[in-house]
Amino acid sequence: MAFVSTLGASNANSFISVARATSLLTELPDSPGVVSWLAFTDAQKEKTLVAATMTINPLRWKGFVATSEQSLAWPRKIKIDGRRLPVYELPLDLEYAVAYMAAFLTTTGGYTGIPVGNDGGIQLQQNNQYEEVELGSGALRVKFKDED
């Protein structure tokens, strides 16, 4: 499986590049996950970024996908904090969420995909435990369904 972080690409499997994740994570305080992730090889970093993207991608997002050809939930046509987000720009909070999830996965080794083959590919599962996900006002907020 090739690593593709081109926003809006039909074969994209990561919201952010290794370089972008590295830049973001070096700004965060040291934690076991961040320290471990920064010590990984680029190939290992790519795998955790794909896993992080596959964990976050199935959330129910407001707005609409930018094109019918894109493979991931972002980019989106959406208003955040009263302004229309440029179509080919990820919100900074989402970039941090993906980078930090990748760092977290270095210490837990988990992800929400189900392996479907020996090539490391995964099958996405609809994540239906969330009532609402809101991005904006400097935070990513998740509202769980009542029964969860």
DSSP file (Angstrom, degrees, kcal/mol; ACC not computed):
  #  RESIDUE AA STRUCTURE BP1 BP2  ACC     N-H-->O    O-->H-N    N-H-->O    O-->H-N    TCO  KAPPA ALPHA  PHI   PSI    X-CA   Y-CA   Z-CA
    1    1 A M              0   0    0      0, 0.0     2,-0.2     0, 0.0     0, 0.0   0.000 360.0 360.0 360.0 124.8    0.0    0.0    0.0
    2    2 A A        -     0   0    0      1,-0.1     2,-0.6     9,-0.0    11,-0.0  -0.565 360.0-119.6 -80.9 144.5    1.4    3.3   -1.1
    3    3 A F        +     0   0    0     -2,-0.2     2,-0.4     9,-0.1     9,-0.1  -0.753  36.2 176.9 -85.2 121.9    1.3    6.3    1.4
    4    4 A V        +     0   0    0     -2,-0.6     9,-2.6     7,-0.2    10,-1.4  -0.968  17.9 164.6-132.4 117.0   -0.7    9.1   -0.1
    5    5 A S        +     0   0    0     -2,-0.4     2,-0.7     7,-0.2    12,-0.1   0.116  30.7 133.3-116.1  19.7   -1.3   12.3    1.8
    6    6 A T    >   -     0   0    0     10,-0.1     3,-2.2     1,-0.1     6,-0.2  -0.623  63.6-118.4 -73.9 115.0   -2.4   14.5   -1.1
    7    7 A L  T 3  S+     0   0    0     -2,-0.7    -1,-0.1     1,-0.3    -2,-0.1  -0.316  94.0  10.2 -60.0 126.1   -5.5   16.3    0.2
    8    8 A G  T 3  S+     0   0    0     66,-0.6    -1,-0.3     1,-0.3    61,-0.1   0.403  90.5 145.4  87.6  -1.8   -8.5   15.3   -2.0
    9    9 A A    X   -     0   0    0     -3,-2.2    62,-1.9    61,-0.1     3,-1.0  -0.351  56.4-128.7 -70.0 150.0   -6.8   12.6   -3.9
   10   10 A S  T 3  S+     0   0    0     60,-0.3    -1,-0.1     1,-0.2    -2,-0.0   0.675 110.7  38.7 -71.8 -16.5   -8.8    9.6   -4.9
   11   11 A N  T 3  S+     0   0    0     -5,-0.1    -1,-0.2    -8,-0.0    -7,-0.2   0.166  83.5 137.5-117.4  16.5   -6.2    7.3   -3.4
   12   12 A A    <   +     0   0    0     -3,-1.0    -7,-0.2    -6,-0.2     3,-0.1  -0.378  21.5 171.7 -65.4 139.0   -5.3    9.3   -0.3
   13   13 A N        +     0   0    0     -9,-2.6     2,-0.3     1,-0.2    41,-0.2   0.254  63.3  50.8-130.6   8.9   -4.9    7.3    2.9
   14   14 A S        -     0   0    0    -10,-1.4    -1,-0.2    39,-0.1    36,-0.1  -0.989  62.7-148.0-145.7 138.5   -3.6   10.0    5.2
   15   15 A F  S    S+     0   0    0     34,-0.3     2,-0.3    -2,-0.3    -8,-0.1   0.809  86.9  28.2 -71.6 -29.8   -4.8   13.4    6.0
   16   16 A I  S    S-     0   0    0     33,-0.1   -10,-0.1   -10,-0.1    -1,-0.1  -0.922  80.0-113.9-135.3 158.4   -1.3   14.8    6.6
   17   17 A S     >  -     0   0    0     -2,-0.3     4,-2.4   -12,-0.1     5,-0.2  -0.330  32.4-109.6 -82.1 166.8    2.3   14.0    5.5
   18   18 A V  H  > S+     0   0    0      2,-0.2     4,-2.7     1,-0.2     5,-0.2   0.908 120.5  53.0 -61.3 -42.8    5.1   12.8    7.6
   19   19 A A  H  > S+     0   0    0      2,-0.2     4,-2.2     1,-0.2    -1,-0.2   0.910 110.5  46.2 -61.5 -42.8    6.8   16.2    7.4
   20   20 A R  H  > S+     0   0    0      2,-0.2     4,-2.4     1,-0.2    -2,-0.2   0.924 113.5  48.5 -67.1 -44.2    3.6   18.0    8.6
   21   21 A A  H  X S+     0   0    0     -4,-2.4     4,-2.9     1,-0.2     5,-0.2   0.911 111.4  50.7 -61.8 -42.2    3.1   15.5   11.5
   22   22 A T  H  X S+     0   0    0     -4,-2.7     4,-2.0     1,-0.2    -1,-0.2   0.926 110.2  49.9 -61.1 -44.9    6.7   15.8   12.5
   23   23 A S  H  < S+     0   0    0     -4,-2.2     4,-0.5    -5,-0.2    -2,-0.2   0.918 114.7  44.0 -59.8 -45.2    6.4   19.6   12.5
   24   24 A L  H >< S+     0   0    0     -4,-2.4     3,-1.0     1,-0.2     4,-0.5   0.913 113.2  49.9 -67.7 -43.7    3.2   19.5   14.6
   25   25 A L  H >< S+     0   0    0     -4,-2.9     3,-0.9     1,-0.3    -1,-0.2   0.803 102.1  60.6 -70.8 -28.4    4.5   16.9   17.1
   26   26 A T  T 3< S+     0   0    0     -4,-2.0    -1,-0.3     1,-0.2    -2,-0.2   0.699 101.0  57.2 -70.9 -15.5    7.7   18.7   17.7
   27   27 A E  T <  S+     0   0    0     -3,-1.0    -1,-0.2    -4,-0.5    -2,-0.2   0.633  95.3  82.9 -83.9 -15.9    5.6   21.7   19.0
   28   28 A L  S <  S-     0   0    0     -3,-0.9     3,-0.1    -4,-0.5    -3,-0.0  -0.497  93.3 -93.3 -88.1 156.6    3.9   19.5   21.6
   29   29 A P        -     0   0    0      0, 0.0     5,-0.1     0, 0.0    -1,-0.1  -0.339  54.7 -90.0 -62.1 150.0    5.3   18.6   25.0
   30   30 A D        +     0   0    0      4,-0.1     3,-0.0    -4,-0.1    -4,-0.0  -0.396  56.1 163.2 -62.9 135.6    7.2   15.4   25.2
   31   31 A S     >  -     0   0    0     -2,-0.1     4,-2.8    -3,-0.1     5,-0.3  -0.925  53.7 -98.6-142.3 164.0    5.1   12.3   26.0
   32   32 A P  H  > S+     0   0    0      0, 0.0     4,-2.2     0, 0.0     5,-0.2   0.896 124.1  47.2 -54.3 -40.8    5.9    8.6   25.5
   33   33 A G  H  > S+     0   0    0      2,-0.2     4,-2.8     1,-0.2     5,-0.2   0.925 113.3  46.2 -67.5 -44.6    3.9    8.5   22.3
   34   34 A V  H  > S+     0   0    0      2,-0.2     4,-2.5     1,-0.2     5,-0.2   0.932 114.5  47.6 -64.5 -46.4    5.5   11.7   20.8
   35   35 A V  H  X S+     0   0    0     -4,-2.8     4,-1.1     1,-0.2    -1,-0.2   0.921 115.0  46.3 -60.9 -45.0    9.0   10.6   21.7
   36   36 A S  H  X S+     0   0    0     -4,-2.2     4,-0.6    -5,-0.3     3,-0.5   0.924 112.7  49.8 -63.0 -45.0    8.4    7.1   20.3
   37   37 A W  H >< S+     0   0    0     -4,-2.8     3,-1.3     1,-0.2    -2,-0.2   0.919 107.5  52.8 -63.3 -43.9    6.9    8.5   17.1
   38   38 A L  H 3< S+     0   0    0     -4,-2.5    -1,-0.2     1,-0.3    -2,-0.2   0.773 107.8  53.3 -63.5 -24.7    9.7   11.0   16.4
   39   39 A A  H 3< S+     0   0    0     -4,-1.1    -1,-0.3    -3,-0.5    -2,-0.2   0.582  90.3 103.8 -85.1 -10.6   12.2    8.1   16.7
   40   40 A F  S << S-     0   0    0     -3,-1.3     2,-0.1    -4,-0.6    -3,-0.0  -0.209  78.4-107.6 -66.7 159.2   10.3    6.0   14.1
   41   41 A T     >  -     0   0    0      1,-0.1     4,-2.4     4,-0.0     5,-0.2  -0.396  36.7-104.0 -73.9 164.8   11.5    5.5   10.5
   42   42 A D  H  > S+     0   0    0      1,-0.2     4,-2.5     2,-0.2     5,-0.2   0.888 123.2  54.5 -59.7 -38.5    9.5    7.3    7.9
   43   43 A A  H  > S+     0   0    0      2,-0.2     4,-1.8     1,-0.2    -1,-0.2   0.907 109.8  46.4 -62.8 -41.5    7.9    4.0    6.9
   44   44 A Q  H  > S+     0   0    0      2,-0.2     4,-2.0     1,-0.2    -1,-0.2   0.897 111.6  51.9 -66.8 -39.9    6.8    3.4   10.4
   45   45 A K  H  X S+     0   0    0     -4,-2.4     4,-2.2     1,-0.2    -2,-0.2   0.903 107.1  53.2 -62.6 -41.4    5.5    7.0   10.7
   46   46 A E  H  X S+     0   0    0     -4,-2.5     4,-2.3     1,-0.2    -1,-0.2   0.919 107.4  51.5 -59.8 -44.2    3.5    6.5    7.5
   47   47 A K  H  X S+     0   0    0     -4,-1.8     4,-2.3     1,-0.2    -1,-0.2   0.904 111.0  46.8 -61.4 -41.7    1.8    3.4    8.9
   48   48 A T  H  X S+     0   0    0     -4,-2.0     4,-2.7     2,-0.2    -1,-0.2   0.859 110.7  52.6 -71.1 -32.6    0.8    5.2   12.1
   49   49 A L  H  X S+     0   0    0     -4,-2.2     4,-2.4     2,-0.2   -34,-0.3   0.887 110.1  48.3 -68.1 -37.6   -0.5    8.2   10.1
   50   50 A V  H  X S+     0   0    0     -4,-2.3     4,-2.7     2,-0.2    -2,-0.2   0.936 113.1  47.9 -64.3 -45.7   -2.6    5.9    7.9
   51   51 A A  H  X S+     0   0    0     -4,-2.3     4,-1.4     2,-0.2    61,-0.4   0.908 112.4  49.2 -61.7 -42.1   -4.0    4.2   11.1
   52   52 A A  H  X S+     0   0    0     -4,-2.7     4,-2.0     2,-0.2     5,-0.2   0.913 111.9  48.6 -63.5 -42.7   -4.7    7.5   12.7
   53   53 A T  H  X S+     0   0    0     -4,-2.4     4,-3.3     1,-0.2    -2,-0.2   0.913 110.0  51.2 -63.5 -42.4   -6.5    8.7    9.6
   54   54 A M  H  < S+     0   0    0     -4,-2.7    -1,-0.2     1,-0.2    71,-0.2   0.760 110.3  51.0 -67.7 -23.5   -8.5    5.5    9.4
   55   55 A T  H  < S+     0   0    0     -4,-1.4    -1,-0.2    -5,-0.2    -2,-0.2   0.873 120.6  32.4 -76.4 -39.6   -9.5    6.0   13.1
   56   56 A I  H >< S+     0   0    0     -4,-2.0     3,-1.6     1,-0.1    -2,-0.2   0.808 103.8  73.8 -89.2 -33.3  -10.6    9.6   12.6
   57   57 A N  T 3< S+     0   0    0     -4,-3.3     4,-0.1     1,-0.3    -3,-0.1   0.833  88.1  59.3 -55.2 -41.3  -12.0    9.5    9.0
   58   58 A P  T 3  S+     0   0    0      0, 0.0    69,-0.4     0, 0.0    -1,-0.3   0.572  77.5 115.1 -72.4  -5.5  -15.3    7.5    9.7
   59   59 A L  S <  S-     0   0    0     -3,-1.6     2,-0.8     1,-0.1    69,-0.1  -0.265  80.6-105.1 -59.2 150.5  -16.6   10.2   12.2
   60   60 A R        -     0   0    0     67,-0.2    73,-0.6    70,-0.1     2,-0.3  -0.710  46.0-165.4 -81.2 111.9  -19.7   11.9   11.0
   61   61 A W        -     0   0    0     -2,-0.8    73,-0.1    -4,-0.1     2,-0.1  -0.702  17.9-118.1-100.7 148.3  -18.6   15.3    9.9
   62   62 A K  S    S+     0   0    0     71,-0.4     2,-0.1    -2,-0.3    -1,-0.1  -0.385  79.3  29.1 -74.1 161.9  -20.6   18.4    9.2
   63   63 A G  S    S-     0   0    0     -2,-0.1     2,-0.3    13,-0.1    15,-0.2  -0.393  93.7 -71.4  83.7-163.9  -20.6   19.9    5.7
   64   64 A F  E     -A   77   0A   0     13,-1.7    13,-3.8    -2,-0.1    -2,-0.1  -0.954  44.4 -95.6-134.3 148.3  -20.0   18.0    2.5
   65   65 A V  E     -A   76   0A   0     -2,-0.3    11,-0.3    11,-0.3     9,-0.1  -0.326  34.5-127.3 -60.4 148.4  -17.1   16.3    0.8
   66   66 A A  S    S+     0   0    0      9,-2.0     2,-0.3     1,-0.2    -1,-0.1   0.878  86.0   9.2 -69.2 -39.3  -15.4   18.6   -1.7
   67   67 A T    >   -     0   0    0      8,-0.3     3,-0.5     1,-0.1    -1,-0.2  -0.968  65.2-127.4-140.1 156.2  -15.5   16.1   -4.6
   68   68 A S  T 3  S+     0   0    0     -2,-0.3    -1,-0.1     1,-0.2    -2,-0.0   0.659 107.2  60.8 -75.4 -14.8  -17.1   12.8   -5.2
   69   69 A E  T 3  S+     0   0    0    -61,-0.1    -1,-0.2     2,-0.0   -61,-0.0   0.689  77.8 106.3 -85.5 -19.5  -13.7   11.4   -6.3
   70   70 A Q    <   -     0   0    0     -3,-0.5   -60,-0.3     1,-0.1   -61,-0.1  -0.297  59.6-149.7 -67.8 146.1  -11.9   11.9   -2.9
   71   71 A S  S    S+     0   0    0    -62,-1.9     2,-0.2     3,-0.1    -1,-0.1   0.674  74.1  56.4 -89.0 -19.1  -11.2    8.8   -0.8
   72   72 A L  S    S-     0   0    0    -63,-0.3    -2,-0.0     2,-0.3   -60,-0.0  -0.671  88.4-110.1-113.8 167.6  -11.3   10.5    2.6
   73   73 A A  S    S+     0   0    0     -2,-0.2    -7,-0.1    -8,-0.1    -1,-0.1   0.713  85.6  97.6 -69.3 -21.4  -13.9   12.6    4.5
   74   74 A W        +     0   0    0     -9,-0.1   -66,-0.6     2,-0.1    -2,-0.3  -0.930  46.2  58.2-116.9 144.6  -11.8   15.7    4.1
   75   75 A P  S    S-     0   0    0      0, 0.0    -9,-2.0     0, 0.0     2,-0.3   0.370  77.8-179.4 -77.6 159.6  -11.5   18.2    2.4
   76   76 A R  E     -A   65   0A   0     13,-0.3     2,-0.8   -11,-0.3   -11,-0.3  -0.921  38.4-121.3-131.5 154.5  -15.0   19.4    3.0
   77   77 A K  E     +A   64   0A   0    -13,-3.8   -13,-1.7    -2,-0.3     2,-0.3  -0.880  63.8 136.2 -91.0 109.3  -17.3   22.3    2.0
   78   78 A I        -     0   0    0     -2,-0.8     7,-2.6     7,-0.4     2,-0.5  -0.996  54.3-127.8-157.4 151.3  -18.0   23.7    5.5
   79   79 A K  E     -B   84   0B   0     -2,-0.3     2,-0.4     5,-0.3     5,-0.3  -0.924  25.7-172.8-103.1 131.3  -18.3   26.8    7.6
   80   80 A I  E >  S-B   83   0B   0      3,-2.9     3,-1.7    -2,-0.5    56,-0.1  -0.993  71.3  -9.5-125.7 127.2  -16.3   26.9   10.8
   81   81 A D  T 3  S-     0   0    0     -2,-0.4    -1,-0.1     1,-0.3     3,-0.1   0.869 131.3 -53.3  54.2  39.5  -16.7   29.7   13.3
   82   82 A G  T 3  S+     0   0    0      1,-0.2     2,-0.4    -3,-0.1    -1,-0.3   0.445 119.3  98.2  81.0  -0.2  -18.8   31.7   10.8
   83   83 A R  E <  S-B   80   0B   0     -3,-1.7    -3,-2.9     0, 0.0     2,-0.5  -0.942  76.8-114.4-122.7 146.6  -16.3   31.5    7.9
   84   84 A R  E     -B   79   0B   0     -2,-0.4    -5,-0.3    -5,-0.3     3,-0.1  -0.627  33.4-129.8 -76.4 125.2  -16.2   29.2    4.9
   85   85 A L        -     0   0    0     -7,-2.6    -7,-0.4    -2,-0.5     4,-0.1  -0.559  29.0-103.0 -74.6 134.1  -13.1   27.1    5.1
   86   86 A P    >   -     0   0    0      0, 0.0     3,-1.2     0, 0.0   -10,-0.2  -0.351  33.6-122.8 -55.5 137.4  -11.0   27.0    1.9
   87   87 A V  T 3  S+     0   0    0      1,-0.3     2,-0.4   -12,-0.1   -11,-0.2   0.849 105.6  45.4 -57.9 -40.2  -11.8   23.7    0.2
   88   88 A Y  T 3  S+     0   0    0    -13,-0.1     2,-0.4   -14,-0.1    -1,-0.3  -0.280  95.9  91.2-104.5  51.5   -8.3   22.4    0.1
   89   89 A E    <   -     0   0    0     -3,-1.2   -13,-0.3    -2,-0.4     3,-0.0  -0.989  63.8-143.3-140.2 130.3   -7.2   23.3    3.6
   90   90 A L        -     0   0    0     -2,-0.4     2,-0.1   -15,-0.1    -2,-0.1  -0.737  32.1-106.9 -88.1 140.7   -7.5   21.1    6.7
   91   91 A P    >>  -     0   0    0      0, 0.0     4,-1.9     0, 0.0     3,-0.6  -0.428  26.1-124.0 -62.2 141.8   -8.4   22.8    9.9
   92   92 A L  H 3> S+     0   0    0      1,-0.2     4,-2.6     2,-0.2     5,-0.2   0.864 110.8  58.6 -57.0 -38.2   -5.3   23.0   12.2
   93   93 A D  H 3> S+     0   0    0      1,-0.2     4,-2.2     2,-0.2    -1,-0.2   0.880 105.8  48.9 -60.0 -38.0   -7.2   21.2   14.9
   94   94 A L  H <> S+     0   0    0     -3,-0.6     4,-2.3     2,-0.2    -1,-0.2   0.898 109.2  51.9 -69.7 -40.1   -7.8   18.2   12.6
   95   95 A E  H  X S+     0   0    0     -4,-1.9     4,-2.5     1,-0.2    -2,-0.2   0.933 112.0  46.5 -59.7 -46.0   -4.1   18.1   11.6
   96   96 A Y  H  X S+     0   0    0     -4,-2.6     4,-3.1     1,-0.2     5,-0.3   0.904 109.9  54.5 -62.2 -40.9   -3.1   18.1   15.3
   97   97 A A  H  X S+     0   0    0     -4,-2.2     4,-2.2    -5,-0.2    -2,-0.2   0.911 111.0  44.6 -60.5 -43.1   -5.7   15.4   16.0
   98   98 A V  H  X S+     0   0    0     -4,-2.3     4,-2.3     2,-0.2    -1,-0.2   0.932 115.4  47.4 -67.3 -45.8   -4.2   13.1   13.3
   99   99 A A  H  X S+     0   0    0     -4,-2.5     4,-2.0     1,-0.2    -2,-0.2   0.930 115.1  45.0 -62.1 -45.6   -0.6   13.7   14.4
  100  100 A Y  H  X S+     0   0    0     -4,-3.1     4,-2.6     1,-0.2    -1,-0.2   0.873 111.2  53.0 -69.6 -35.6   -1.4   13.1   18.0
  101  101 A M  H  X S+     0   0    0     -4,-2.2     4,-2.4    -5,-0.3    -1,-0.2   0.905 108.1  51.8 -63.8 -40.0   -3.4   10.0   17.3
  102  102 A A  H  X S+     0   0    0     -4,-2.3     4,-0.8     2,-0.2    -2,-0.2   0.914 111.2  47.2 -61.4 -42.4   -0.5    8.7   15.3
  103  103 A A  H >X S+     0   0    0     -4,-2.0     3,-0.7     1,-0.2     4,-0.6   0.905 111.2  51.4 -65.3 -41.4    1.8    9.3   18.3
  104  104 A F  H >X S+     0   0    0     -4,-2.6     4,-1.3     1,-0.2     3,-1.3   0.892 104.6  57.3 -61.1 -40.2   -0.7    7.7   20.6
  105  105 A L  H 3X S+     0   0    0     -4,-2.4     4,-2.5     1,-0.3    -1,-0.2   0.716  93.6  67.8 -67.7 -19.3   -0.9    4.6   18.4
  106  106 A T  H << S+     0   0    0     -4,-0.8    -1,-0.3    -3,-0.7    -2,-0.2   0.798 108.9  37.1 -69.0 -25.5    2.9    4.1   18.7
  107  107 A T  H << S+     0   0    0     -3,-1.3    -2,-0.2    -4,-0.6    -1,-0.2   0.684 127.8  33.7 -97.8 -20.8    2.4    3.3   22.4
  108  108 A T  H  < S-     0   0    0     -4,-1.3    -3,-0.2     2,-0.1    -2,-0.2   0.727  83.3-148.1-104.8 -28.4   -0.9    1.3   22.0
  109  109 A G     <  +     0   0    0     -4,-2.5     2,-0.2     1,-0.2    -4,-0.1   0.616  54.2 128.7  71.0  12.2   -0.5   -0.3   18.6
  110  110 A G        +     0   0    0     -6,-0.1     2,-0.3    -5,-0.0    -1,-0.2  -0.598  28.6 164.2-103.4 161.3   -4.3   -0.1   18.0
  111  111 A Y        -     0   0    0     -2,-0.2   -59,-0.1     2,-0.2   -60,-0.1  -0.954  40.5-118.2-161.3 169.3   -6.5    1.1   15.3
  112  112 A T  S    S+     0   0    0    -61,-0.4    13,-0.1    -2,-0.3     2,-0.1   0.451  77.5 100.4 -98.1  -0.1  -10.1    0.8   14.2
  113  113 A G        -     0   0    0    -62,-0.1    11,-0.2    11,-0.1    -2,-0.2  -0.392  68.0-129.4 -79.7 163.0   -9.7   -0.8   10.9
  114  114 A I  E     -C  123   0C   0      9,-1.5     9,-2.1    -2,-0.1    -2,-0.1  -0.965  26.9-116.8-112.9 123.2  -10.1   -4.5   10.2
  115  115 A P  E     +C  122   0C   0      0, 0.0     7,-0.2     0, 0.0     3,-0.1  -0.305  33.8 175.4 -59.2 137.1   -7.2   -6.3    8.4
  116  116 A V        +     0   0    0      5,-1.5     2,-0.3     1,-0.2     6,-0.1   0.417  58.5   1.6-122.2  -2.2   -8.3   -7.6    5.0
  117  117 A G  S >  S-     0   0    0      4,-0.6     3,-1.0     1,-0.0    -1,-0.2  -0.986  75.2 -92.0-170.4 175.4   -5.1   -8.9    3.5
  118  118 A N  T 3  S+     0   0    0     -2,-0.3    -1,-0.0     1,-0.2     0, 0.0   0.508 107.9  76.2 -78.7  -5.0   -1.4   -9.5    3.8
  119  119 A D  T 3  S-     0   0    0      2,-0.0    -1,-0.2     1,-0.0     3,-0.1   0.413 111.9-108.2 -88.1   3.8   -0.6   -6.1    2.2
  120  120 A G  S <  S+     0   0    0     -3,-1.0    -2,-0.1     1,-0.3    -1,-0.0   0.474  70.8 145.4  85.5   1.2   -1.5   -4.2    5.3
  121  121 A G        -     0   0    0     -6,-0.0    -5,-1.5     1,-0.0    -4,-0.6  -0.298  32.8-152.9 -68.8 157.7   -4.7   -2.8    3.8
  122  122 A I  E     -C  115   0C   0     -7,-0.2     2,-0.5    -6,-0.1    -9,-0.0  -0.942  13.4-129.8-132.3 156.4   -7.7   -2.3    6.0
  123  123 A Q  E     -C  114   0C   0     -9,-2.1    -9,-1.5    -2,-0.3     2,-0.2  -0.910  31.4-126.0-102.3 126.7  -11.4   -2.2    5.6
  124  124 A L        -     0   0    0     -2,-0.5     2,-0.4   -11,-0.2   -11,-0.1  -0.475  19.9-154.5 -73.8 142.3  -13.1    0.9    7.1
  125  125 A Q        -     0   0    0    -71,-0.2     2,-0.3    -2,-0.2   -13,-0.0  -0.946  25.5-108.7-114.6 138.3  -15.9    0.3    9.5
  126  126 A Q        -     0   0    0     -2,-0.4     2,-0.9     1,-0.1   -67,-0.1  -0.487  27.7-141.6 -65.0 126.9  -18.6    2.9   10.1
  127  127 A N        +     0   0    0    -69,-0.4     3,-0.3    -2,-0.3   -67,-0.2  -0.817  31.1 166.2 -93.4 105.1  -18.0    4.4   13.5
  128  128 A N        +     0   0    0     -2,-0.9    -1,-0.1     1,-0.2    -2,-0.1   0.129  48.0  94.1-110.4  20.7  -21.6    4.9   14.8
  129  129 A Q  S    S+     0   0    0     15,-0.1    16,-2.2    19,-0.0     2,-0.4   0.502  71.0  84.3 -88.4  -2.1  -20.9    5.6   18.5
  130  130 A Y  E     -D  144   0D   0     -3,-0.3    14,-0.3    14,-0.3     3,-0.1  -0.841  52.4-169.8-106.7 136.8  -20.9    9.3   18.0
  131  131 A E  E    S-     0   0D   0     12,-3.1     2,-0.3    -2,-0.4    13,-0.2   0.846  78.3  -6.5 -81.4 -41.3  -23.9   11.6   18.0
  132  132 A E  E     -D  143   0D   0     11,-1.8    11,-3.2     2,-0.0     2,-0.4  -0.990  52.3-157.9-158.7 143.8  -22.0   14.6   16.8
  133  133 A V  E     -D  142   0D   0    -73,-0.6     2,-0.4    -2,-0.3   -71,-0.4  -0.998  16.7-169.3-125.5 127.9  -18.5   15.8   16.1
  134  134 A E  E     -D  141   0D   0      7,-2.9     7,-3.0    -2,-0.4     2,-0.5  -0.969   5.9-168.6-122.7 130.7  -17.8   19.5   16.1
  135  135 A L  E     +D  140   0D   0     -2,-0.4     2,-0.3     5,-0.2     5,-0.2  -0.974  47.2  62.3-117.8 123.4  -14.6   21.1   14.8
  136  136 A G  E >   +D  139   0D   0      3,-2.3     3,-1.8    -2,-0.5    -2,-0.1  -0.859  55.5  73.3 150.2 177.2  -14.0   24.8   15.6
  137  137 A S  T 3  S-     0   0    0      1,-0.3     3,-0.1    -2,-0.3    -1,-0.0   0.813 125.0 -59.9  52.1  34.0  -13.6   27.4   18.3
  138  138 A G  T 3  S+     0   0    0      1,-0.2     2,-0.3     0, 0.0    -1,-0.3   0.642 119.6  80.3  76.5  15.2  -10.1   26.0   18.9
  139  139 A A  E <   -D  136   0D   0     -3,-1.8    -3,-2.3     2,-0.0     2,-0.6  -0.990  68.8-133.3-151.3 157.2  -11.2   22.5   19.8
  140  140 A L  E     -D  135   0D   0     -2,-0.3     2,-0.4    -5,-0.2    -5,-0.2  -0.971  34.2-169.7-107.6 114.4  -12.4   19.1   18.4
  141  141 A R  E     -D  134   0D   0     -7,-3.0    -7,-2.9    -2,-0.6     2,-0.4  -0.888   7.7-164.5-112.2 138.9  -15.5   18.1   20.5
  142  142 A V  E     -D  133   0D   0     -2,-0.4     2,-0.6    -9,-0.2    -9,-0.2  -0.983   4.4-161.1-122.8 129.1  -17.1   14.7   20.3
  143  143 A K  E     -D  132   0D   0    -11,-3.2   -12,-3.1    -2,-0.4   -11,-1.8  -0.952  17.4-145.9-109.7 117.4  -20.6   14.0   21.7
  144  144 A F  E     -D  130   0D   0     -2,-0.6   -14,-0.3   -14,-0.3   -15,-0.1  -0.424  26.2 -97.1 -78.2 155.1  -21.2   10.3   22.3
  145  145 A K    >   -     0   0    0    -16,-2.2     3,-1.6     1,-0.1    -1,-0.1  -0.376  39.0-109.1 -65.7 153.1  -24.6    8.7   21.7
  146  146 A D  T 3  S+     0   0    0      1,-0.3    -1,-0.1     2,-0.2    -2,-0.1   0.834 116.1  53.8 -55.7 -37.7  -26.6    8.3   24.9
  147  147 A E  T 3         0   0    0      1,-0.2    -1,-0.3     0, 0.0   -18,-0.0   0.605 360.0 360.0 -77.9  -9.7  -26.3    4.5   25.1
  148  148 A D    <         0   0    0     -3,-1.6    -1,-0.2   -19,-0.2    -2,-0.2   0.420 360.0 360.0 -96.6 360.0  -22.4    4.6   24.9
